[in-house]
Amino acid sequence: MAEQTSLPAGTGEAPGAPHGSTTVHGARPEAAEAKPEVAGAASDAVAPTPEAAAAKPDGAVVRDALGVGIAVGLSGFAFGVTSAGSGLSLLQTCVLSLAVFTGASQFALVGALAAGGNPYTAAAGAFFLGVRNSFYGLRLSQLLVLPRALRPFAAQWVIDETTAVTLPQPTRRAARIGFAVTGLTLYVLWNLTTLLGALGAEALGDTGTWGLDAASPAVFLALLAPMLKSAMERVTAAIAVLLALGLLPVLPAGVPVLLSALAAPAVLFLSGRRKGTGRSETGTVPGRGEAGTAPSRGESTTDESMTKEITLDESMTGEIATEEGR
């Protein structure tokens, strides 16, 4: 049998430790205490941040962006045919798509020229329609935060479709991917189909039979509709549509679209005025908070102190009357 040996009492005990506790030679007492902290640090490192939890897979962003870019890019056929039919040359048609790159303005320009309008009036209408892109740029610049060297090139892609894809993204990375993929896909396809449409204008015939001229606004409305979540947003959109349709017959092309933006401040003004009227009708009662609510803590404390002072005055008055009676 193996001989059992026992250590003398106190051997292996750490200084200041209770009797009977032993430590391994060379080990630090802090090591055992550090284990829970290490475990806690590991658990903290694994916990995802709110931004990471709300992140959208890159593949899903690319898929959505490609869908929008391809669907709208094919409508360049309609522009190429319409532009060639309005009397513009192949070079002029392609330069419009390369340099302007905003479908609504391009269609407004060639549509006015095809109807026999003045070129300056047609250009003014196209300009007014393109002004809306500057408002998109103000919002996208804060969201994308691109390097200064890339901003002039990115500005060329600030249009309805890239804005509609970029704004709903949950993270900056997803927003940049959505903007870049949508802009690149749409720019390449739009210019390619513009060239093909201008070359095959006679073979395609009337673009109205193809319905390609309605592809761009239809896709934009499909992207915009899910973003109108609250009742105020829906009311604002409805008023903007009514303003644009009502002003369209009496104002030059592009102006009704800009004036329809007045629906937003009008709805905000009416909403704020309604809230202010509701507050004034509610009123307050002295010694209490809002109508139908209990007094605040400060008000109740003040009432209690006043009650105590009145009770103290009454007791002092009673004592004085008793002394006088004696």
C-alpha positions as CSV (number, residue, x, y, z in Angstrom):
1,M,0.0,0.0,0.0
2,A,1.1,3.5,-0.7
3,E,2.1,5.3,2.4
4,Q,-0.1,8.2,3.1
5,T,1.6,11.4,4.2
6,S,0.0,14.4,5.8
7,L,1.2,18.0,5.7
8,P,1.7,19.9,8.9
9,A,-1.1,22.3,9.8
10,G,-0.8,25.6,8.1
11,T,1.4,24.3,5.3
12,G,0.3,25.6,1.9
13,E,-2.1,28.1,3.3
14,A,-2.1,31.5,1.8
15,P,-1.3,34.4,4.2
16,G,-4.5,35.7,5.6
17,A,-6.5,32.7,4.4
18,P,-8.8,30.8,6.7
19,H,-7.4,27.7,8.4
20,G,-7.8,24.6,6.2
21,S,-7.6,26.3,2.8
22,T,-4.6,25.3,0.7
23,T,-3.1,26.7,-2.5
24,V,-0.9,25.2,-5.1
25,H,2.7,26.3,-4.9
26,G,3.5,29.0,-7.4
27,A,-0.2,29.8,-8.3
28,R,-1.6,33.2,-7.7
29,P,-4.7,33.6,-5.7
30,E,-6.0,36.2,-8.2
31,A,-6.1,33.6,-11.0
32,A,-9.2,32.0,-9.6
33,E,-10.9,35.3,-9.1
34,A,-10.1,36.4,-12.7
35,K,-12.0,33.5,-14.3
36,P,-15.5,35.0,-13.9
37,E,-14.3,38.3,-15.3
38,V,-12.8,36.5,-18.4
39,A,-16.1,34.6,-18.9
40,G,-18.0,37.9,-18.6
41,A,-15.7,39.6,-21.1
42,A,-16.2,36.7,-23.6
43,S,-19.9,37.0,-23.3
44,D,-19.8,40.7,-23.9
45,A,-17.6,40.3,-27.0
46,V,-20.1,37.7,-28.5
47,A,-23.2,39.9,-27.9
48,P,-24.1,41.6,-31.2
49,T,-24.6,45.3,-31.5
50,P,-28.0,46.7,-32.5
51,E,-26.6,47.8,-35.9
52,A,-25.2,44.3,-36.6
53,A,-28.5,42.7,-35.6
54,A,-30.4,45.0,-38.0
55,A,-27.9,44.5,-40.8
56,K,-29.2,43.3,-44.2
57,P,-27.3,40.7,-46.1
58,D,-25.2,42.1,-48.9
59,G,-26.7,39.5,-51.3
60,A,-30.2,40.7,-50.6
61,V,-29.3,44.4,-51.2
62,V,-27.6,43.5,-54.5
63,R,-30.6,41.4,-55.6
64,D,-33.0,44.3,-54.9
65,A,-30.7,46.8,-56.6
66,L,-30.3,44.7,-59.7
67,G,-34.1,44.2,-60.0
68,V,-34.7,47.9,-60.0
69,G,-31.8,48.7,-62.3
70,I,-32.7,46.1,-64.9
71,A,-36.5,46.9,-64.8
72,V,-36.0,50.7,-65.3
73,G,-32.9,50.4,-67.6
74,L,-35.0,48.6,-70.2
75,S,-37.2,51.6,-70.6
76,G,-34.3,53.3,-72.3
77,F,-35.7,51.7,-75.5
78,A,-38.7,53.9,-75.3
79,F,-36.5,57.0,-74.9
80,G,-34.3,56.1,-77.8
81,V,-37.3,55.6,-80.1
82,T,-39.1,58.8,-78.9
83,S,-35.9,60.9,-79.2
84,A,-35.3,59.7,-82.8
85,G,-38.9,60.3,-83.7
86,S,-38.7,63.9,-82.4
87,G,-36.0,64.7,-84.8
88,L,-32.8,64.3,-82.7
89,S,-29.9,62.6,-84.2
90,L,-28.3,59.4,-82.9
91,L,-25.4,61.4,-81.3
92,Q,-27.8,63.9,-79.6
93,T,-29.9,61.1,-78.3
94,C,-26.9,59.2,-76.8
95,V,-25.4,62.4,-75.3
96,L,-28.7,63.2,-73.5
97,S,-28.6,59.8,-71.8
98,L,-24.9,60.0,-71.0
99,A,-24.9,63.5,-69.6
100,V,-28.4,64.2,-68.3
101,F,-29.3,60.7,-67.1
102,T,-32.7,61.4,-65.6
103,G,-35.5,59.8,-67.4
104,A,-38.3,62.2,-66.6
105,S,-36.4,65.2,-67.8
106,Q,-35.3,63.4,-71.0
107,F,-38.8,62.3,-71.8
108,A,-40.1,65.8,-71.1
109,L,-37.6,67.4,-73.4
110,V,-38.1,65.1,-76.4
111,G,-41.8,65.0,-75.8
112,A,-42.1,68.8,-76.1
113,L,-39.9,68.8,-79.2
114,A,-42.0,66.1,-80.8
115,A,-45.1,68.2,-80.1
116,G,-43.5,71.1,-82.0
117,G,-42.7,73.1,-78.8
118,N,-40.0,75.8,-78.5
119,P,-36.6,74.2,-77.7
120,Y,-35.9,76.7,-74.9
121,T,-39.3,76.0,-73.3
122,A,-38.7,72.3,-73.6
123,A,-35.3,72.7,-72.0
124,A,-36.8,74.8,-69.2
125,G,-39.4,72.1,-68.4
126,A,-36.7,69.4,-68.3
127,F,-34.6,71.6,-66.0
128,F,-37.5,72.1,-63.5
129,L,-38.1,68.3,-63.4
130,G,-34.4,67.7,-62.7
131,V,-34.3,70.2,-59.8
132,R,-35.8,67.5,-57.6
133,N,-32.6,65.5,-57.8
134,S,-30.8,68.2,-55.8
135,F,-33.1,67.6,-52.9
136,Y,-32.3,63.9,-53.1
137,G,-28.7,64.7,-53.0
138,L,-29.0,66.6,-49.7
139,R,-30.4,63.5,-48.0
140,L,-28.1,61.0,-49.7
141,S,-25.0,63.0,-48.8
142,Q,-25.7,62.6,-45.1
143,L,-26.5,58.9,-45.5
144,L,-23.7,57.7,-47.7
145,V,-20.9,60.1,-46.4
146,L,-18.7,59.4,-49.5
147,P,-15.1,60.6,-49.9
148,R,-14.8,64.1,-51.4
149,A,-13.2,62.7,-54.6
150,L,-16.1,60.4,-55.3
151,R,-18.9,62.9,-54.8
152,P,-18.9,64.5,-58.3
153,F,-19.2,61.0,-59.9
154,A,-21.9,59.9,-57.4
155,A,-23.9,63.0,-58.1
156,Q,-24.5,61.7,-61.7
157,W,-26.4,58.8,-60.2
158,V,-28.6,60.7,-57.8
159,I,-32.0,60.0,-59.4
160,D,-35.4,58.6,-58.3
161,E,-34.5,54.9,-58.4
162,T,-31.2,55.1,-56.6
163,T,-32.8,57.2,-53.9
164,A,-35.7,54.8,-53.5
165,V,-33.3,51.9,-53.1
166,T,-30.8,53.6,-50.8
167,L,-33.1,55.3,-48.2
168,P,-34.7,52.1,-46.7
169,Q,-31.4,50.4,-46.1
170,P,-30.7,49.8,-42.3
171,T,-26.9,50.4,-42.4
172,R,-24.5,52.7,-44.2
173,R,-22.8,49.7,-45.8
174,A,-26.1,48.4,-47.2
175,A,-27.0,52.0,-48.4
176,R,-23.7,52.3,-50.2
177,I,-24.0,48.9,-51.9
178,G,-27.6,49.6,-52.9
179,F,-26.7,53.0,-54.4
180,A,-23.7,51.8,-56.3
181,V,-25.3,48.7,-57.7
182,T,-28.5,50.5,-58.7
183,G,-26.6,53.4,-60.2
184,L,-24.2,51.3,-62.2
185,T,-26.7,48.8,-63.5
186,L,-29.2,51.5,-64.5
187,Y,-26.6,53.8,-66.1
188,V,-25.1,51.0,-68.3
189,L,-28.5,49.5,-69.3
190,W,-30.2,52.9,-69.9
191,N,-27.4,54.1,-72.2
192,L,-27.2,50.8,-74.0
193,T,-31.0,50.5,-74.6
194,T,-31.1,54.2,-75.6
195,L,-28.6,53.4,-78.4
196,L,-30.5,50.3,-79.5
197,G,-33.8,52.2,-79.4
198,A,-32.5,55.0,-81.5
199,L,-31.0,52.6,-84.0
200,G,-34.1,50.5,-84.3
201,A,-36.7,53.2,-84.0
202,E,-38.4,52.3,-87.3
203,A,-38.5,48.6,-86.5
204,L,-40.1,49.2,-83.1
205,G,-42.8,51.5,-84.3
206,D,-45.0,53.3,-81.8
207,T,-43.6,53.0,-78.2
208,G,-47.2,53.2,-76.8
209,T,-47.9,49.7,-77.9
210,W,-44.9,48.4,-75.9
211,G,-45.7,50.4,-72.8
212,L,-42.0,51.0,-72.0
213,D,-42.6,54.7,-71.4
214,A,-44.6,53.8,-68.3
215,A,-42.0,51.4,-66.8
216,S,-39.9,54.0,-65.0
217,P,-42.8,55.8,-63.1
218,A,-44.4,52.4,-62.4
219,V,-41.3,51.0,-60.7
220,F,-40.8,54.3,-58.8
221,L,-44.3,54.1,-57.4
222,A,-43.8,50.5,-56.5
223,L,-40.7,51.5,-54.5
224,L,-42.4,54.5,-52.9
225,A,-45.6,52.8,-51.7
226,P,-44.1,50.6,-49.0
227,M,-42.3,53.6,-47.5
228,L,-45.6,55.4,-46.7
229,K,-46.2,53.8,-43.3
230,S,-48.0,56.4,-41.3
231,A,-51.3,58.1,-42.0
232,M,-49.6,61.5,-42.2
233,E,-47.3,60.2,-44.9
234,R,-50.2,58.8,-46.9
235,V,-52.2,62.0,-46.6
236,T,-49.1,64.1,-47.7
237,A,-48.6,61.8,-50.8
238,A,-52.3,62.0,-51.7
239,I,-52.3,65.9,-51.5
240,A,-49.1,66.0,-53.6
241,V,-50.7,63.9,-56.3
242,L,-53.8,66.1,-56.4
243,L,-51.7,69.2,-56.6
244,A,-49.6,67.8,-59.5
245,L,-52.7,66.6,-61.4
246,G,-54.6,69.8,-60.9
247,L,-51.7,72.1,-61.9
248,L,-50.5,70.0,-64.9
249,P,-52.9,71.5,-67.5
250,V,-52.2,75.1,-66.5
251,L,-48.4,75.2,-65.8
252,P,-45.3,74.3,-67.9
253,A,-43.9,70.8,-67.6
254,G,-41.9,70.2,-64.4
255,V,-43.4,73.1,-62.4
256,P,-46.4,71.0,-61.0
257,V,-44.0,68.4,-59.7
258,L,-42.1,71.1,-57.8
259,L,-45.2,72.7,-56.4
260,S,-46.6,69.4,-55.2
261,A,-43.8,69.4,-52.6
262,L,-45.8,72.1,-50.8
263,A,-48.0,69.3,-49.5
264,A,-45.4,68.4,-46.9
265,P,-45.2,71.8,-45.1
266,A,-49.0,72.2,-45.4
267,V,-49.7,68.9,-43.7
268,L,-47.1,69.7,-41.0
269,F,-48.7,73.1,-40.3
270,L,-52.2,71.7,-40.0
271,S,-51.0,68.9,-37.8
272,G,-49.2,71.3,-35.4
273,R,-52.1,73.6,-35.3
274,R,-54.4,70.7,-34.4
275,K,-52.2,69.6,-31.6
276,G,-52.0,73.2,-30.2
277,T,-55.8,73.5,-30.3
278,G,-56.2,70.3,-28.4
279,R,-53.9,71.4,-25.7
280,S,-55.7,74.8,-25.2
281,E,-59.0,73.1,-24.9
282,T,-57.8,70.6,-22.3
283,G,-56.9,73.3,-19.8
284,T,-55.6,72.8,-16.2
285,V,-57.1,73.0,-12.7
286,P,-55.2,74.9,-9.9
287,G,-53.7,72.5,-7.4
288,R,-53.8,69.7,-10.0
289,G,-51.9,68.7,-13.1
290,E,-53.5,68.3,-16.5
291,A,-57.3,67.8,-16.5
292,G,-58.2,64.4,-15.1
293,T,-54.7,63.7,-13.7
294,A,-53.3,63.6,-10.2
295,P,-51.1,66.5,-8.9
296,S,-47.4,66.2,-9.4
297,R,-45.0,65.4,-6.6
298,G,-43.9,69.0,-6.2
299,E,-47.5,70.3,-6.0
300,S,-48.5,67.6,-3.4
301,T,-45.5,68.5,-1.2
302,T,-46.5,72.2,-1.4
303,D,-50.1,71.4,-0.4
304,E,-48.9,69.3,2.6
305,S,-46.7,72.0,3.9
306,M,-49.5,74.6,3.6
307,T,-51.8,72.2,5.5
308,K,-49.2,71.8,8.3
309,E,-48.8,75.5,8.6
310,I,-52.6,76.0,8.9
311,T,-52.8,73.3,11.6
312,L,-49.9,74.8,13.5
313,D,-51.6,78.3,13.4
314,E,-54.8,76.8,14.7
315,S,-53.1,75.0,17.5
316,M,-51.2,78.2,18.5
317,T,-54.5,80.1,18.4
318,G,-56.1,77.5,20.7
319,E,-53.3,77.7,23.2
320,I,-53.5,81.5,23.4
321,A,-57.3,81.4,23.9
322,T,-56.8,78.8,26.8
323,E,-54.2,81.0,28.5
324,E,-56.6,84.0,28.3
325,G,-59.4,82.0,29.8
326,R,-57.2,81.1,32.8
